Amino acid sequence: MSLLRQPLLLLARSQQVKKLVSTMPVSAGIVRSYVPGETTAAAADATAGLSEDGLLVTLDFLGEDTLDAEQADATVTAYLDLLQQLSARGLTRGAEVSVKLSAIGQFLPEVGHKVALENARTICRAARNAGTTVTLDMEDHTTTDSTLGILRELRKDFPETGAVLQAMLHRTEADCKALAHEGSRVRLCKGAYLEPEDVAFQDRLEIDKSYVRCLKVLLAGEGYPMIATHDPRMVEIAGSLASRFGRAPGTYEFQMLYGIRPEEQRRLAGKGERMRVYVPYGTEWYGYLMRRLAERPQNLSFFVRSLISKK
């Protein structure tokens, strides 16, 4: 694991650093590289541009860990506005939304599970009416059981709801086996949170091995795997495994983050692969940005220059 990764992930939780960094406009250097804008219109514009390049999109209204019911309601409203605008612009055929349950009430004292479930239902209903779907983002390991529990409830009425699993967790291969059934949509990523060694692999090689094991489960299953990786080796392995398991194009997809390896994104789409770009937007970009820096610490110097100059 990179020597910089743990400090950067710790900084993601620092309120003092967050206050300083959050004075940067979204147009500043490294922020603009990963977040196309703060408004719904900016998110829809980015979606339109990516769609013109033959790319699919999933949109995340940034925010997490809210303990404020009004903020949770505001996040739901933001998703409803987004879905309405995407529908009005004819973009929902190639764009879905990703939702963090902690942003819509999961951590509210006593009523968190119920509130998050009802809010997620509201978003899922709006997404279906707009002609698209929802994927529930996965957060740190303390939320996994709650998130999968809400997923099960949602799928009773909205079976198209997608899930996310993180290969760095020891439990994930078993979770993949439980979710690799017909109709299930599962995004597999490596994981971007700082997790303790009793629940998660720490060595990059072990995480990679877990990712491949999980890929095999999902590609051999009856569901729809969403292969979220920027790692060239994992992209190559995934393609080989898809062929081995007789997966036709369109029965799985690749996913990458906005601003990371855009040429590879277009290359995959150009060769007939379904390629979806994860597009975050909104004012609450700090935690997201710090996790991206932790994944790619070589961007830290660029980030520091942007912070100092506040361009």
Summary of the structure (lengths in Angstrom):
residues: 311
radius of gyration: 18.3
end to end distance: 31.6
largest distance: 52.1
contacts: 1038
relative contact order: 0.17
helix: 52%
strand: 14%
